[in-house]
Amino acid sequence: MNMHRFLVVIEAAGENYSAYSPDLPGCVATGATHEETERNMYEAIQLHIEGLIEDGLPIPQSTAFAEYLVVGA
């Protein structure tokens, strides 16, 4: 089993949360809590990768990264 690492962005979306991965366009998830959204996104990524494999498509390399910047105003 190959292991892959993808950046996932989880955002508050009103009364729930949403998540996406910049390296996997179209792979998204939602949930009522941050933790539920993270679990749902994990499952969404697994299904996305399985679909890529079934279709004979390459699994993208992760190139996205995130940083916090401190900016004074």
PDB file of N, CA, C and O in Angstrom, chain B, residues numbered from 101:
ATOM      1  N   MET B 101       0.843  -1.182   0.000  1.00  0.00           N
ATOM      2  CA  MET B 101       0.000   0.000   0.000  1.00  0.00           C
ATOM      3  C   MET B 101       0.888   1.246   0.000  1.00  0.00           C
ATOM      4  O   MET B 101       1.713   1.425   0.896  1.00  0.00           O
ATOM      5  N   ASN B 102       0.718   2.094  -0.996  1.00  0.00           N
ATOM      6  CA  ASN B 102       1.469   3.343  -1.063  1.00  0.00           C
ATOM      7  C   ASN B 102       0.823   4.388  -0.183  1.00  0.00           C
ATOM      8  O   ASN B 102      -0.401   4.452  -0.070  1.00  0.00           O
ATOM      9  N   MET B 103       1.646   5.200   0.435  1.00  0.00           N
ATOM     10  CA  MET B 103       1.150   6.281   1.282  1.00  0.00           C
ATOM     11  C   MET B 103       1.310   7.592   0.520  1.00  0.00           C
ATOM     12  O   MET B 103       2.297   7.798  -0.186  1.00  0.00           O
ATOM     13  N   HIS B 104       0.342   8.459   0.671  1.00  0.00           N
ATOM     14  CA  HIS B 104       0.363   9.770   0.037  1.00  0.00           C
ATOM     15  C   HIS B 104       0.032  10.810   1.088  1.00  0.00           C
ATOM     16  O   HIS B 104      -0.698  10.533   2.040  1.00  0.00           O
ATOM     17  N   ARG B 105       0.561  11.990   0.914  1.00  0.00           N
ATOM     18  CA  ARG B 105       0.322  13.085   1.856  1.00  0.00           C
ATOM     19  C   ARG B 105      -0.202  14.277   1.070  1.00  0.00           C
ATOM     20  O   ARG B 105       0.435  14.725   0.117  1.00  0.00           O
ATOM     21  N   PHE B 106      -1.378  14.798   1.473  1.00  0.00           N
ATOM     22  CA  PHE B 106      -1.989  15.924   0.798  1.00  0.00           C
ATOM     23  C   PHE B 106      -2.367  17.009   1.794  1.00  0.00           C
ATOM     24  O   PHE B 106      -2.862  16.728   2.886  1.00  0.00           O
ATOM     25  N   LEU B 107      -2.128  18.241   1.402  1.00  0.00           N
ATOM     26  CA  LEU B 107      -2.586  19.373   2.199  1.00  0.00           C
ATOM     27  C   LEU B 107      -4.099  19.434   2.120  1.00  0.00           C
ATOM     28  O   LEU B 107      -4.672  19.316   1.037  1.00  0.00           O
ATOM     29  N   VAL B 108      -4.751  19.617   3.261  1.00  0.00           N
ATOM     30  CA  VAL B 108      -6.202  19.773   3.317  1.00  0.00           C
ATOM     31  C   VAL B 108      -6.501  21.091   4.015  1.00  0.00           C
ATOM     32  O   VAL B 108      -5.961  21.375   5.084  1.00  0.00           O
ATOM     33  N   VAL B 109      -7.361  21.889   3.405  1.00  0.00           N
ATOM     34  CA  VAL B 109      -7.795  23.155   3.983  1.00  0.00           C
ATOM     35  C   VAL B 109      -9.209  22.955   4.520  1.00  0.00           C
ATOM     36  O   VAL B 109     -10.113  22.550   3.789  1.00  0.00           O
ATOM     37  N   ILE B 110      -9.385  23.243   5.801  1.00  0.00           N
ATOM     38  CA  ILE B 110     -10.704  23.147   6.437  1.00  0.00           C
ATOM     39  C   ILE B 110     -11.114  24.546   6.846  1.00  0.00           C
ATOM     40  O   ILE B 110     -10.375  25.252   7.532  1.00  0.00           O
ATOM     41  N   GLU B 111     -12.310  24.937   6.411  1.00  0.00           N
ATOM     42  CA  GLU B 111     -12.798  26.292   6.677  1.00  0.00           C
ATOM     43  C   GLU B 111     -14.173  26.240   7.324  1.00  0.00           C
ATOM     44  O   GLU B 111     -14.986  25.366   7.020  1.00  0.00           O
ATOM     45  N   ALA B 112     -14.420  27.191   8.222  1.00  0.00           N
ATOM     46  CA  ALA B 112     -15.760  27.368   8.760  1.00  0.00           C
ATOM     47  C   ALA B 112     -16.638  27.893   7.635  1.00  0.00           C
ATOM     48  O   ALA B 112     -16.241  28.790   6.891  1.00  0.00           O
ATOM     49  N   ALA B 113     -17.848  27.320   7.515  1.00  0.00           N
ATOM     50  CA  ALA B 113     -18.761  27.715   6.437  1.00  0.00           C
ATOM     51  C   ALA B 113     -20.149  27.923   7.036  1.00  0.00           C
ATOM     52  O   ALA B 113     -21.047  27.099   6.862  1.00  0.00           O
ATOM     53  N   GLY B 114     -20.302  29.026   7.736  1.00  0.00           N
ATOM     54  CA  GLY B 114     -21.576  29.274   8.393  1.00  0.00           C
ATOM     55  C   GLY B 114     -21.717  28.375   9.596  1.00  0.00           C
ATOM     56  O   GLY B 114     -20.960  28.499  10.559  1.00  0.00           O
ATOM     57  N   GLU B 115     -22.680  27.468   9.553  1.00  0.00           N
ATOM     58  CA  GLU B 115     -22.923  26.596  10.696  1.00  0.00           C
ATOM     59  C   GLU B 115     -22.289  25.220  10.540  1.00  0.00           C
ATOM     60  O   GLU B 115     -22.537  24.330  11.353  1.00  0.00           O
ATOM     61  N   ASN B 116     -21.474  25.035   9.508  1.00  0.00           N
ATOM     62  CA  ASN B 116     -20.761  23.776   9.340  1.00  0.00           C
ATOM     63  C   ASN B 116     -19.340  24.078   8.869  1.00  0.00           C
ATOM     64  O   ASN B 116     -18.883  25.218   8.948  1.00  0.00           O
ATOM     65  N   TYR B 117     -18.657  23.065   8.387  1.00  0.00           N
ATOM     66  CA  TYR B 117     -17.288  23.210   7.898  1.00  0.00           C
ATOM     67  C   TYR B 117     -17.185  22.583   6.519  1.00  0.00           C
ATOM     68  O   TYR B 117     -17.943  21.675   6.176  1.00  0.00           O
ATOM     69  N   SER B 118     -16.243  23.077   5.734  1.00  0.00           N
ATOM     70  CA  SER B 118     -15.976  22.484   4.427  1.00  0.00           C
ATOM     71  C   SER B 118     -14.472  22.291   4.289  1.00  0.00           C
ATOM     72  O   SER B 118     -13.680  22.971   4.942  1.00  0.00           O
ATOM     73  N   ALA B 119     -14.094  21.353   3.429  1.00  0.00           N
ATOM     74  CA  ALA B 119     -12.681  21.041   3.242  1.00  0.00           C
ATOM     75  C   ALA B 119     -12.404  20.752   1.776  1.00  0.00           C
ATOM     76  O   ALA B 119     -13.273  20.292   1.035  1.00  0.00           O
ATOM     77  N   TYR B 120     -11.169  21.033   1.378  1.00  0.00           N
ATOM     78  CA  TYR B 120     -10.706  20.705   0.031  1.00  0.00           C
ATOM     79  C   TYR B 120      -9.206  20.519   0.065  1.00  0.00           C
ATOM     80  O   TYR B 120      -8.532  20.919   1.015  1.00  0.00           O
ATOM     81  N   SER B 121      -8.694  19.905  -0.987  1.00  0.00           N
ATOM     82  CA  SER B 121      -7.251  19.749  -1.134  1.00  0.00           C
ATOM     83  C   SER B 121      -6.833  20.414  -2.431  1.00  0.00           C
ATOM     84  O   SER B 121      -7.332  20.043  -3.493  1.00  0.00           O
ATOM     85  N   PRO B 122      -5.927  21.392  -2.377  1.00  0.00           N
ATOM     86  CA  PRO B 122      -5.487  22.066  -3.606  1.00  0.00           C
ATOM     87  C   PRO B 122      -4.870  21.120  -4.636  1.00  0.00           C
ATOM     88  O   PRO B 122      -4.884  21.408  -5.833  1.00  0.00           O
ATOM     89  N   ASP B 123      -4.334  20.004  -4.176  1.00  0.00           N
ATOM     90  CA  ASP B 123      -3.689  19.054  -5.090  1.00  0.00           C
ATOM     91  C   ASP B 123      -4.662  18.064  -5.722  1.00  0.00           C
ATOM     92  O   ASP B 123      -4.291  17.313  -6.624  1.00  0.00           O
ATOM     93  N   LEU B 124      -5.917  18.062  -5.243  1.00  0.00           N
ATOM     94  CA  LEU B 124      -6.908  17.119  -5.754  1.00  0.00           C
ATOM     95  C   LEU B 124      -8.175  17.883  -6.148  1.00  0.00           C
ATOM     96  O   LEU B 124      -9.172  17.838  -5.429  1.00  0.00           O
ATOM     97  N   PRO B 125      -8.142  18.575  -7.271  1.00  0.00           N
ATOM     98  CA  PRO B 125      -9.302  19.371  -7.689  1.00  0.00           C
ATOM     99  C   PRO B 125     -10.582  18.539  -7.715  1.00  0.00           C
ATOM    100  O   PRO B 125     -10.607  17.425  -8.240  1.00  0.00           O
ATOM    101  N   GLY B 126     -11.632  19.096  -7.146  1.00  0.00           N
ATOM    102  CA  GLY B 126     -12.923  18.427  -7.117  1.00  0.00           C
ATOM    103  C   GLY B 126     -13.123  17.514  -5.927  1.00  0.00           C
ATOM    104  O   GLY B 126     -14.226  17.010  -5.716  1.00  0.00           O
ATOM    105  N   CYS B 127     -12.092  17.293  -5.153  1.00  0.00           N
ATOM    106  CA  CYS B 127     -12.195  16.435  -3.969  1.00  0.00           C
ATOM    107  C   CYS B 127     -12.519  17.331  -2.781  1.00  0.00           C
ATOM    108  O   CYS B 127     -11.663  18.071  -2.297  1.00  0.00           O
ATOM    109  N   VAL B 128     -13.767  17.255  -2.316  1.00  0.00           N
ATOM    110  CA  VAL B 128     -14.237  18.134  -1.240  1.00  0.00           C
ATOM    111  C   VAL B 128     -15.050  17.323  -0.235  1.00  0.00           C
ATOM    112  O   VAL B 128     -15.486  16.208  -0.522  1.00  0.00           O
ATOM    113  N   ALA B 129     -15.243  17.905   0.944  1.00  0.00           N
ATOM    114  CA  ALA B 129     -16.074  17.275   1.973  1.00  0.00           C
ATOM    115  C   ALA B 129     -16.632  18.357   2.883  1.00  0.00           C
ATOM    116  O   ALA B 129     -16.117  19.473   2.938  1.00  0.00           O
ATOM    117  N   THR B 130     -17.689  18.006   3.590  1.00  0.00           N
ATOM    118  CA  THR B 130     -18.281  18.910   4.573  1.00  0.00           C
ATOM    119  C   THR B 130     -18.579  18.113   5.837  1.00  0.00           C
ATOM    120  O   THR B 130     -18.523  16.883   5.846  1.00  0.00           O
ATOM    121  N   GLY B 131     -18.897  18.840   6.899  1.00  0.00           N
ATOM    122  CA  GLY B 131     -19.280  18.192   8.147  1.00  0.00           C
ATOM    123  C   GLY B 131     -19.790  19.210   9.135  1.00  0.00           C
ATOM    124  O   GLY B 131     -19.599  20.415   8.965  1.00  0.00           O
ATOM    125  N   ALA B 132     -20.438  18.718  10.168  1.00  0.00           N
ATOM    126  CA  ALA B 132     -21.002  19.600  11.194  1.00  0.00           C
ATOM    127  C   ALA B 132     -19.928  20.161  12.116  1.00  0.00           C
ATOM    128  O   ALA B 132     -20.090  21.244  12.678  1.00  0.00           O
ATOM    129  N   THR B 133     -18.824  19.420  12.271  1.00  0.00           N
ATOM    130  CA  THR B 133     -17.732  19.859  13.135  1.00  0.00           C
ATOM    131  C   THR B 133     -16.414  19.763  12.368  1.00  0.00           C
ATOM    132  O   THR B 133     -16.342  19.148  11.304  1.00  0.00           O
ATOM    133  N   HIS B 134     -15.390  20.372  12.921  1.00  0.00           N
ATOM    134  CA  HIS B 134     -14.056  20.284  12.324  1.00  0.00           C
ATOM    135  C   HIS B 134     -13.623  18.825  12.228  1.00  0.00           C
ATOM    136  O   HIS B 134     -13.114  18.389  11.196  1.00  0.00           O
ATOM    137  N   GLU B 135     -13.826  18.075  13.303  1.00  0.00           N
ATOM    138  CA  GLU B 135     -13.397  16.684  13.342  1.00  0.00           C
ATOM    139  C   GLU B 135     -14.158  15.828  12.331  1.00  0.00           C
ATOM    140  O   GLU B 135     -13.559  14.998  11.647  1.00  0.00           O
ATOM    141  N   GLU B 136     -15.472  16.025  12.234  1.00  0.00           N
ATOM    142  CA  GLU B 136     -16.267  15.276  11.268  1.00  0.00           C
ATOM    143  C   GLU B 136     -15.831  15.600   9.842  1.00  0.00           C
ATOM    144  O   GLU B 136     -15.749  14.712   8.993  1.00  0.00           O
ATOM    145  N   THR B 137     -15.553  16.866   9.586  1.00  0.00           N
ATOM    146  CA  THR B 137     -15.105  17.282   8.260  1.00  0.00           C
ATOM    147  C   THR B 137     -13.767  16.646   7.922  1.00  0.00           C
ATOM    148  O   THR B 137     -13.552  16.213   6.790  1.00  0.00           O
ATOM    149  N   GLU B 138     -12.875  16.586   8.890  1.00  0.00           N
ATOM    150  CA  GLU B 138     -11.576  15.949   8.664  1.00  0.00           C
ATOM    151  C   GLU B 138     -11.753  14.467   8.331  1.00  0.00           C
ATOM    152  O   GLU B 138     -11.115  13.964   7.407  1.00  0.00           O
ATOM    153  N   ARG B 139     -12.604  13.771   9.065  1.00  0.00           N
ATOM    154  CA  ARG B 139     -12.864  12.348   8.777  1.00  0.00           C
ATOM    155  C   ARG B 139     -13.480  12.182   7.391  1.00  0.00           C
ATOM    156  O   ARG B 139     -13.087  11.298   6.629  1.00  0.00           O
ATOM    157  N   ASN B 140     -14.450  13.040   7.073  1.00  0.00           N
ATOM    158  CA  ASN B 140     -15.103  12.953   5.765  1.00  0.00           C
ATOM    159  C   ASN B 140     -14.125  13.239   4.639  1.00  0.00           C
ATOM    160  O   ASN B 140     -14.201  12.616   3.580  1.00  0.00           O
ATOM    161  N   MET B 141     -13.206  14.172   4.855  1.00  0.00           N
ATOM    162  CA  MET B 141     -12.226  14.500   3.819  1.00  0.00           C
ATOM    163  C   MET B 141     -11.247  13.347   3.637  1.00  0.00           C
ATOM    164  O   MET B 141     -10.837  13.060   2.512  1.00  0.00           O
ATOM    165  N   TYR B 142     -10.871  12.694   4.709  1.00  0.00           N
ATOM    166  CA  TYR B 142      -9.995  11.522   4.619  1.00  0.00           C
ATOM    167  C   TYR B 142     -10.651  10.464   3.725  1.00  0.00           C
ATOM    168  O   TYR B 142     -10.008   9.911   2.832  1.00  0.00           O
ATOM    169  N   GLU B 143     -11.932  10.191   3.974  1.00  0.00           N
ATOM    170  CA  GLU B 143     -12.659   9.222   3.166  1.00  0.00           C
ATOM    171  C   GLU B 143     -12.783   9.686   1.713  1.00  0.00           C
ATOM    172  O   GLU B 143     -12.655   8.884   0.787  1.00  0.00           O
ATOM    173  N   ALA B 144     -13.033  10.988   1.520  1.00  0.00           N
ATOM    174  CA  ALA B 144     -13.160  11.524   0.156  1.00  0.00           C
ATOM    175  C   ALA B 144     -11.850  11.361  -0.607  1.00  0.00           C
ATOM    176  O   ALA B 144     -11.862  11.027  -1.792  1.00  0.00           O
ATOM    177  N   ILE B 145     -10.728  11.591   0.055  1.00  0.00           N
ATOM    178  CA  ILE B 145      -9.432  11.442  -0.603  1.00  0.00           C
ATOM    179  C   ILE B 145      -9.191   9.971  -0.952  1.00  0.00           C
ATOM    180  O   ILE B 145      -8.713   9.663  -2.044  1.00  0.00           O
ATOM    181  N   GLN B 146      -9.520   9.070  -0.033  1.00  0.00           N
ATOM    182  CA  GLN B 146      -9.360   7.645  -0.331  1.00  0.00           C
ATOM    183  C   GLN B 146     -10.166   7.255  -1.567  1.00  0.00           C
ATOM    184  O   GLN B 146      -9.653   6.582  -2.460  1.00  0.00           O
ATOM    185  N   LEU B 147     -11.426   7.678  -1.617  1.00  0.00           N
ATOM    186  CA  LEU B 147     -12.279   7.353  -2.769  1.00  0.00           C
ATOM    187  C   LEU B 147     -11.754   8.001  -4.047  1.00  0.00           C
ATOM    188  O   LEU B 147     -11.790   7.391  -5.116  1.00  0.00           O
ATOM    189  N   HIS B 148     -11.269   9.228  -3.938  1.00  0.00           N
ATOM    190  CA  HIS B 148     -10.733   9.944  -5.096  1.00  0.00           C
ATOM    191  C   HIS B 148      -9.535   9.177  -5.665  1.00  0.00           C
ATOM    192  O   HIS B 148      -9.441   8.974  -6.875  1.00  0.00           O
ATOM    193  N   ILE B 149      -8.635   8.759  -4.796  1.00  0.00           N
ATOM    194  CA  ILE B 149      -7.443   8.031  -5.239  1.00  0.00           C
ATOM    195  C   ILE B 149      -7.836   6.682  -5.842  1.00  0.00           C
ATOM    196  O   ILE B 149      -7.287   6.282  -6.869  1.00  0.00           O
ATOM    197  N   GLU B 150      -8.782   5.976  -5.213  1.00  0.00           N
ATOM    198  CA  GLU B 150      -9.248   4.704  -5.768  1.00  0.00           C
ATOM    199  C   GLU B 150      -9.819   4.909  -7.169  1.00  0.00           C
ATOM    200  O   GLU B 150      -9.584   4.095  -8.061  1.00  0.00           O
ATOM    201  N   GLY B 151     -10.567   5.995  -7.364  1.00  0.00           N
ATOM    202  CA  GLY B 151     -11.126   6.296  -8.687  1.00  0.00           C
ATOM    203  C   GLY B 151     -10.040   6.570  -9.717  1.00  0.00           C
ATOM    204  O   GLY B 151     -10.130   6.123 -10.861  1.00  0.00           O
ATOM    205  N   LEU B 152      -9.011   7.311  -9.303  1.00  0.00           N
ATOM    206  CA  LEU B 152      -7.900   7.582 -10.219  1.00  0.00           C
ATOM    207  C   LEU B 152      -7.229   6.279 -10.644  1.00  0.00           C
ATOM    208  O   LEU B 152      -6.922   6.078 -11.819  1.00  0.00           O
ATOM    209  N   ILE B 153      -7.006   5.397  -9.669  1.00  0.00           N
ATOM    210  CA  ILE B 153      -6.359   4.118  -9.964  1.00  0.00           C
ATOM    211  C   ILE B 153      -7.224   3.282 -10.912  1.00  0.00           C
ATOM    212  O   ILE B 153      -6.723   2.712 -11.881  1.00  0.00           O
ATOM    213  N   GLU B 154      -8.536   3.215 -10.621  1.00  0.00           N
ATOM    214  CA  GLU B 154      -9.451   2.441 -11.477  1.00  0.00           C
ATOM    215  C   GLU B 154      -9.480   2.978 -12.906  1.00  0.00           C
ATOM    216  O   GLU B 154      -9.630   2.215 -13.861  1.00  0.00           O
ATOM    217  N   ASP B 155      -9.336   4.302 -13.047  1.00  0.00           N
ATOM    218  CA  ASP B 155      -9.358   4.917 -14.378  1.00  0.00           C
ATOM    219  C   ASP B 155      -7.993   4.924 -15.049  1.00  0.00           C
ATOM    220  O   ASP B 155      -7.849   5.429 -16.162  1.00  0.00           O
ATOM    221  N   GLY B 156      -6.984   4.365 -14.374  1.00  0.00           N
ATOM    222  CA  GLY B 156      -5.647   4.312 -14.938  1.00  0.00           C
ATOM    223  C   GLY B 156      -4.958   5.669 -14.980  1.00  0.00           C
ATOM    224  O   GLY B 156      -4.049   5.882 -15.783  1.00  0.00           O
ATOM    225  N   LEU B 157      -5.385   6.585 -14.121  1.00  0.00           N
ATOM    226  CA  LEU B 157      -4.797   7.931 -14.083  1.00  0.00           C
ATOM    227  C   LEU B 157      -3.761   8.017 -12.972  1.00  0.00           C
ATOM    228  O   LEU B 157      -3.854   7.300 -11.975  1.00  0.00           O
ATOM    229  N   PRO B 158      -2.777   8.892 -13.139  1.00  0.00           N
ATOM    230  CA  PRO B 158      -1.750   9.015 -12.106  1.00  0.00           C
ATOM    231  C   PRO B 158      -2.291   9.719 -10.858  1.00  0.00           C
ATOM    232  O   PRO B 158      -3.185  10.562 -10.935  1.00  0.00           O
ATOM    233  N   ILE B 159      -1.733   9.353  -9.730  1.00  0.00           N
ATOM    234  CA  ILE B 159      -2.052  10.047  -8.485  1.00  0.00           C
ATOM    235  C   ILE B 159      -1.139  11.263  -8.418  1.00  0.00           C
ATOM    236  O   ILE B 159       0.082  11.118  -8.478  1.00  0.00           O
ATOM    237  N   PRO B 160      -1.715  12.472  -8.294  1.00  0.00           N
ATOM    238  CA  PRO B 160      -0.891  13.675  -8.319  1.00  0.00           C
ATOM    239  C   PRO B 160       0.097  13.730  -7.151  1.00  0.00           C
ATOM    240  O   PRO B 160      -0.185  13.256  -6.051  1.00  0.00           O
ATOM    241  N   GLN B 161       1.229  14.305  -7.418  1.00  0.00           N
ATOM    242  CA  GLN B 161       2.186  14.579  -6.353  1.00  0.00           C
ATOM    243  C   GLN B 161       1.710  15.818  -5.598  1.00  0.00           C
ATOM    244  O   GLN B 161       1.215  16.771  -6.200  1.00  0.00           O
ATOM    245  N   SER B 162       1.861  15.796  -4.308  1.00  0.00           N
ATOM    246  CA  SER B 162       1.474  16.951  -3.505  1.00  0.00           C
ATOM    247  C   SER B 162       2.505  18.059  -3.667  1.00  0.00           C
ATOM    248  O   SER B 162       3.690  17.868  -3.396  1.00  0.00           O
ATOM    249  N   THR B 163       2.037  19.216  -4.111  1.00  0.00           N
ATOM    250  CA  THR B 163       2.938  20.366  -4.257  1.00  0.00           C
ATOM    251  C   THR B 163       2.469  21.553  -3.423  1.00  0.00           C
ATOM    252  O   THR B 163       3.207  22.525  -3.263  1.00  0.00           O
ATOM    253  N   ALA B 164       1.258  21.485  -2.894  1.00  0.00           N
ATOM    254  CA  ALA B 164       0.701  22.594  -2.113  1.00  0.00           C
ATOM    255  C   ALA B 164       1.322  22.615  -0.715  1.00  0.00           C
ATOM    256  O   ALA B 164       1.696  21.578  -0.168  1.00  0.00           O
ATOM    257  N   PHE B 165       1.418  23.802  -0.162  1.00  0.00           N
ATOM    258  CA  PHE B 165       1.861  23.956   1.219  1.00  0.00           C
ATOM    259  C   PHE B 165       1.182  25.176   1.798  1.00  0.00           C
ATOM    260  O   PHE B 165       0.639  26.000   1.063  1.00  0.00           O
ATOM    261  N   ALA B 166       1.212  25.293   3.096  1.00  0.00           N
ATOM    262  CA  ALA B 166       0.558  26.421   3.760  1.00  0.00           C
ATOM    263  C   ALA B 166       1.483  26.996   4.820  1.00  0.00           C
ATOM    264  O   ALA B 166       2.275  26.280   5.432  1.00  0.00           O
ATOM    265  N   GLU B 167       1.370  28.270   5.018  1.00  0.00           N
ATOM    266  CA  GLU B 167       2.117  28.962   6.054  1.00  0.00           C
ATOM    267  C   GLU B 167       1.256  30.055   6.641  1.00  0.00           C
ATOM    268  O   GLU B 167       0.435  30.649   5.942  1.00  0.00           O
ATOM    269  N   TYR B 168       1.437  30.322   7.906  1.00  0.00           N
ATOM    270  CA  TYR B 168       0.815  31.488   8.519  1.00  0.00           C
ATOM    271  C   TYR B 168       1.811  32.637   8.446  1.00  0.00           C
ATOM    272  O   TYR B 168       2.998  32.464   8.723  1.00  0.00           O
ATOM    273  N   LEU B 169       1.315  33.806   8.073  1.00  0.00           N
ATOM    274  CA  LEU B 169       2.143  35.005   8.059  1.00  0.00           C
ATOM    275  C   LEU B 169       1.616  35.954   9.123  1.00  0.00           C
ATOM    276  O   LEU B 169       0.406  36.147   9.245  1.00  0.00           O
ATOM    277  N   VAL B 170       2.507  36.536   9.878  1.00  0.00           N
ATOM    278  CA  VAL B 170       2.117  37.509  10.888  1.00  0.00           C
ATOM    279  C   VAL B 170       2.271  38.891  10.283  1.00  0.00           C
ATOM    280  O   VAL B 170       3.356  39.281   9.853  1.00  0.00           O
ATOM    281  N   VAL B 171       1.164  39.630  10.258  1.00  0.00           N
ATOM    282  CA  VAL B 171       1.160  40.952   9.651  1.00  0.00           C
ATOM    283  C   VAL B 171       0.604  41.951  10.666  1.00  0.00           C
ATOM    284  O   VAL B 171      -0.485  41.761  11.208  1.00  0.00           O
ATOM    285  N   GLY B 172       1.350  42.990  10.908  1.00  0.00           N
ATOM    286  CA  GLY B 172       0.879  44.013  11.841  1.00  0.00           C
ATOM    287  C   GLY B 172       0.104  45.086  11.107  1.00  0.00           C
ATOM    288  O   GLY B 172       0.422  45.430   9.968  1.00  0.00           O
ATOM    289  N   ALA B 173      -0.906  45.607  11.760  1.00  0.00           N
ATOM    290  CA  ALA B 173      -1.689  46.680  11.158  1.00  0.00           C
ATOM    291  C   ALA B 173      -1.848  47.818  12.126  1.00  0.00           C
ATOM    292  O   ALA B 173      -2.482  48.822  11.800  1.00  0.00           O
TER     293      ALA B 173
END
